[in-house]
């Protein structure tokens, strides 16, 4: 039995990617480090602005972020800040960039990874100030230093 239309489309896109071309049109090189050329990316972005999927995806990302934040305590582990827009997930051991590169997940994809992996240990919530302070101060938030 032959391949379904979905499988043929997926295989065609993969061939284009393997040949270093845009996954959509196959005519141009991908823009930046993506899979689509700038022209196809612009068309996709215009379509998405009015897509029925846009609001659904936004709600899904919001629900996933809330689930992760609730699991890890809902507030900064250092200063207690609880305003959601100020909060971030912190790799306690300070290996965030290398870990995200290894698993290939950033932003909302990282929240999905945490949920899929049953909220592993080694993470905490920090506000952006404490997170940056920890980064700039050798792994210790300035709030935690003794004076």
C-alpha positions as CSV (number, residue, x, y, z in Angstrom):
1,X,0.0,0.0,0.0
2,X,1.3,3.5,-0.9
3,X,2.1,6.4,1.3
4,X,-0.7,8.8,2.4
5,X,-0.8,12.4,1.2
6,X,0.5,13.5,4.7
7,X,3.4,11.1,4.5
8,X,4.3,12.2,1.0
9,X,4.2,15.9,2.0
10,X,6.4,15.2,5.0
11,X,8.9,13.3,2.9
12,X,9.0,16.1,0.3
13,X,9.7,18.7,3.0
14,X,12.4,16.6,4.5
15,X,14.1,16.1,1.1
16,X,14.1,19.9,0.7
17,X,15.6,20.4,4.2
18,X,18.2,17.8,3.5
19,X,19.2,19.6,0.3
20,X,19.5,22.9,2.2
21,X,16.5,24.5,0.6
22,X,13.2,26.1,2.0
23,X,10.9,23.3,3.3
24,X,7.9,25.0,1.7
25,X,8.9,26.2,-1.8
26,X,12.2,24.3,-2.3
27,X,13.5,27.3,-4.3
28,X,15.5,29.4,-1.9
29,X,17.9,28.8,1.0
30,X,16.3,28.9,4.5
31,X,16.3,32.3,6.2
32,X,18.6,32.5,9.3
33,X,18.7,29.1,11.0
34,X,15.1,28.2,10.1
35,X,13.6,25.8,7.6
36,X,11.7,28.4,5.4
37,X,13.0,31.1,3.2
38,X,12.1,34.7,4.1
39,X,9.3,34.9,1.5
40,X,7.6,31.7,2.7
41,X,8.0,32.7,6.3
42,X,6.4,36.1,5.6
43,X,3.4,34.4,3.9
44,X,3.1,32.0,6.8
45,X,3.2,34.8,9.4
46,X,0.5,36.7,7.5
47,X,-1.7,33.6,7.3
48,X,-1.2,32.9,11.1
49,X,-2.3,36.4,12.1
50,X,-5.9,35.6,11.2
51,X,-5.7,31.8,11.7
52,X,-8.2,30.0,13.9
53,X,-5.2,28.3,15.5
54,X,-3.6,31.5,16.9
55,X,-5.9,31.9,19.9
56,X,-5.9,28.2,20.6
57,X,-2.1,28.0,20.6
58,X,-1.9,31.1,22.9
59,X,-4.2,29.6,25.4
60,X,-2.4,26.3,25.3
61,X,1.0,28.0,25.9
62,X,-0.5,30.0,28.7
63,X,-2.0,26.9,30.4
64,X,1.4,25.0,30.0
65,X,3.3,27.9,31.6
66,X,0.8,28.2,34.5
67,X,1.1,24.4,35.1
68,X,4.9,24.6,35.2
69,X,4.9,27.7,37.4
70,X,2.4,26.2,39.8
71,X,4.4,22.9,40.1
72,X,7.6,24.8,40.9
73,X,6.0,27.0,43.6
74,X,4.5,30.0,41.7
75,X,7.0,32.6,43.1
76,X,10.6,33.5,43.0
77,X,12.6,31.1,45.2
78,X,14.9,33.9,46.2
79,X,12.8,37.1,46.8
80,X,9.3,35.8,46.7
81,X,8.1,37.8,43.7
82,X,4.9,36.3,42.4
83,X,3.8,38.4,39.4
84,X,3.8,35.8,36.5
85,X,5.3,38.2,33.9
86,X,8.4,38.7,36.1
87,X,9.1,35.0,36.6
88,X,11.3,32.5,34.7
89,X,12.4,28.9,35.1
90,X,16.0,28.6,36.4
91,X,18.4,25.7,36.0
92,X,19.6,25.4,39.6
93,X,23.0,24.1,38.5
94,X,23.4,27.0,36.1
95,X,23.7,24.9,33.0
96,X,20.6,26.3,31.2
97,X,22.1,27.2,27.8
98,X,23.8,23.9,27.4
99,X,20.8,21.9,28.6
100,X,18.4,23.7,26.3
101,X,20.8,23.2,23.3
102,X,21.1,19.5,24.2
103,X,17.3,19.0,24.2
104,X,16.6,21.6,21.5
105,X,13.8,23.4,23.5
106,X,13.4,27.1,24.3
107,X,10.5,29.2,25.4
108,X,7.1,27.4,25.3
109,X,8.8,24.3,24.0
110,X,10.8,24.1,27.2
111,X,7.6,24.3,29.3
112,X,6.2,21.4,27.2
113,X,9.5,19.4,27.8
114,X,9.2,20.0,31.6
115,X,5.6,18.7,31.6
116,X,6.4,15.7,29.3
117,X,9.3,14.8,31.6
118,X,7.1,14.9,34.7
119,X,8.6,18.1,36.2
120,X,12.1,16.9,36.8
121,X,14.2,18.1,39.8
122,X,17.0,20.7,39.2
123,X,14.7,23.6,38.3
124,X,13.3,26.5,40.3
125,X,11.4,29.7,39.7
126,X,13.3,33.0,39.9
127,X,12.2,36.4,39.0
128,X,14.2,37.9,36.1
129,X,16.1,40.2,38.5
130,X,17.3,37.3,40.7
131,X,17.9,35.1,37.6
132,X,20.2,37.8,36.0
133,X,21.8,38.6,39.3
134,X,22.6,34.9,39.8
135,X,24.1,34.8,36.2
136,X,26.2,37.9,36.7
137,X,27.3,37.0,40.2
138,X,28.9,33.6,39.6
139,X,25.8,31.5,40.3
140,X,24.6,33.2,43.5
141,X,21.9,35.9,43.6
142,X,23.1,39.0,45.3
143,X,20.2,38.7,47.7
144,X,21.8,35.5,49.0
145,X,25.2,37.0,49.7
146,X,26.0,37.8,53.3
147,X,26.9,41.4,53.9
